[in-house]
């Protein structure tokens, strides 16, 4: 077995890892074809990565033109600690206020610096200015270098 296969996570491990994470590196495609890469907080909706952004943001404009994304959730500092899940797919845009608010709540609930009593006020205030996205995975790659030690 090669190292890539030895380090790969199973489906349950991928799901647990995405549940554990809070930040995703999100790549969209700029008009000139170059990648636009940002770090976003995310939530999970039926196991899919969900995020929101301001409607006028660069990523929102990019996704309106081309719905393809690559998402990376990673962890670890030393080589044999590195873990990650890369999801390549297409987004489904959510514009209705109830849907955007629901995604905002998924994200905010995972933020350590938003007190539970302020959660609804924050999401309610932010949602009208935002749009939300659900990532439909087309390809998933994963690695857990801790497995290479065993």
HELIX and SHEET records of a PDB file:
HELIX    1   1 UNK A    3  UNK A    7  1                                   5    
HELIX    2   2 UNK A   11  UNK A   20  1                                  10    
HELIX    3   3 UNK A   58  UNK A   65  1                                   8    
HELIX    4   4 UNK A   79  UNK A   81  5                                   3    
HELIX    5   5 UNK A   97  UNK A  108  1                                  12    
HELIX    6   6 UNK A  116  UNK A  127  1                                  12    
HELIX    7   7 UNK A  145  UNK A  149  5                                   5    
SHEET    1   A 7 UNK A  35  UNK A  41  0                                        
SHEET    2   A 7 UNK A  23  UNK A  29 -1                                        
SHEET    3   A 7 UNK A  68  UNK A  75 -1                                        
SHEET    4   A 7 UNK A  83  UNK A  94 -1                                        
SHEET    5   A 7 UNK A 130  UNK A 144 -1                                        
SHEET    6   A 7 UNK A  48  UNK A  54 -1                                        
SHEET    7   A 7 UNK A  43  UNK A  45 -1                                        
END                                                                             
